[in-house]
């Protein structure tokens, strides 16, 4: 299986950023890591290996990016407005550095995007905001409004709210989308959500699936009969949904 390590200095983030590429062709999938995780964790957890046959056959090419969650959503030393602004810089890094890199390696403009846990938030938010760039999004064990406390998972903005937060929380901005071109692009995407029935985010996923349906946006919600918020479940999910 082709494996490539890449690192470059990001002008958007003002720091070095690393990523791994697995495969030589096929559907190009941007993979966001879990909460404060690293670009190599999906490999270490056996999630990449679960897709080995399809990667080696040239059906899939994975681009596993790094996170800066510790500098954005989980940076308790700065004001929440600074946290969301750092995330927006990360989004610019993805849009203007990673996606062009993916095009240079794959030659395919019809990208897919996926992630587990916090990575699911990143994937779904990116797809909802930029639907013309992606033909499929898969969110596994994710939550889609980081400003709401869900059991032991706190509001990551400590009660603060502004326009930047609103426009980066899919459960908040998607119900108010009215632009026909944008909505049509979202409707053209394949949207897959997977969650465990005892996961703290189960209600969030069901509500998000329902609000998508209310906007006429087709989506698939798969509820697993357990907690399912662990790598051993994600190894099975990627085989089913990617």
ChimeraX attribute file (.defattr): number of C-alpha atoms within 10 A of each C-alpha:
attribute: neighborCount
match mode: 1-to-1
recipient: residues
	/A:1	14
	/A:2	12
	/A:3	11
	/A:4	12
	/A:5	12
	/A:6	10
	/A:7	10
	/A:8	11
	/A:9	11
	/A:10	17
	/A:11	12
	/A:12	16
	/A:13	17
	/A:14	9
	/A:15	9
	/A:16	10
	/A:17	18
	/A:18	17
	/A:19	19
	/A:20	18
	/A:21	22
	/A:22	24
	/A:23	23
	/A:24	21
	/A:25	19
	/A:26	18
	/A:27	20
	/A:28	27
	/A:29	25
	/A:30	24
	/A:31	26
	/A:32	27
	/A:33	27
	/A:34	23
	/A:35	18
	/A:36	16
	/A:37	17
	/A:38	18
	/A:39	22
	/A:40	17
	/A:41	16
	/A:42	22
	/A:43	14
	/A:44	11
	/A:45	15
	/A:46	15
	/A:47	20
	/A:48	19
	/A:49	16
	/A:50	17
	/A:51	20
	/A:52	17
	/A:53	12
	/A:54	16
	/A:55	22
	/A:56	17
	/A:57	14
	/A:58	16
	/A:59	15
	/A:60	21
	/A:61	26
	/A:62	25
	/A:63	24
	/A:64	26
	/A:65	20
	/A:66	20
	/A:67	24
	/A:68	19
	/A:69	20
	/A:70	13
	/A:71	18
	/A:72	24
	/A:73	23
	/A:74	16
	/A:75	17
	/A:76	14
	/A:77	9
	/A:78	12
	/A:79	13
	/A:80	22
	/A:81	18
	/A:82	15
	/A:83	22
	/A:84	20
	/A:85	15
	/A:86	20
	/A:87	23
	/A:88	18
	/A:89	16
	/A:90	20
	/A:91	18
	/A:92	15
	/A:93	17
	/A:94	18
	/A:95	15
	/A:96	13
	/A:97	15
	/A:98	19
	/A:99	17
	/A:100	14
	/A:101	14
	/A:102	20
	/A:103	14
	/A:104	10
	/A:105	15
	/A:106	17
	/A:107	13
	/A:108	13
	/A:109	16
	/A:110	14
	/A:111	19
	/A:112	22
	/A:113	26
	/A:114	29
	/A:115	27
	/A:116	29
	/A:117	21
	/A:118	23
	/A:119	26
	/A:120	28
	/A:121	28
	/A:122	27
	/A:123	26
	/A:124	28
	/A:125	24
	/A:126	21
	/A:127	25
	/A:128	23
	/A:129	17
	/A:130	14
	/A:131	22
	/A:132	18
	/A:133	19
	/A:134	23
	/A:135	19
	/A:136	22
	/A:137	29
	/A:138	28
	/A:139	30
	/A:140	30
	/A:141	28
	/A:142	28
	/A:143	29
	/A:144	24
	/A:145	23
	/A:146	20
	/A:147	18
	/A:148	17
	/A:149	13
	/A:150	16
	/A:151	9
	/A:152	7
	/A:153	12
	/A:154	13
	/A:155	15
	/A:156	20
	/A:157	21
	/A:158	13
	/A:159	11
	/A:160	12
	/A:161	12
	/A:162	11
	/A:163	8
	/A:164	13
	/A:165	23
	/A:166	15
	/A:167	14
	/A:168	23
	/A:169	22
	/A:170	22
	/A:171	22
	/A:172	16
	/A:173	16
	/A:174	20
	/A:175	13
	/A:176	9
	/A:177	11
	/A:178	10
	/A:179	8
	/A:180	9
	/A:181	11
	/A:182	16
	/A:183	17
	/A:184	14
	/A:185	18
	/A:186	24
	/A:187	18
	/A:188	16
	/A:189	21
	/A:190	16
	/A:191	23
	/A:192	20
	/A:193	23
	/A:194	23
	/A:195	30
	/A:196	21
	/A:197	16
	/A:198	15
	/A:199	20
	/A:200	19
	/A:201	21
	/A:202	21
	/A:203	15
	/A:204	19
	/A:205	26
	/A:206	16
	/A:207	13
	/A:208	23
	/A:209	20
	/A:210	16
	/A:211	15
	/A:212	19
	/A:213	12
	/A:214	11
	/A:215	15
	/A:216	13
	/A:217	19
	/A:218	17
	/A:219	18
	/A:220	12
	/A:221	16
	/A:222	17
	/A:223	19
	/A:224	17
	/A:225	11
	/A:226	12
	/A:227	16
	/A:228	20
	/A:229	20
	/A:230	13
	/A:231	16
	/A:232	12
	/A:233	17
	/A:234	23
	/A:235	18
	/A:236	13
	/A:237	22
	/A:238	18
	/A:239	14
	/A:240	8
	/A:241	16
	/A:242	16
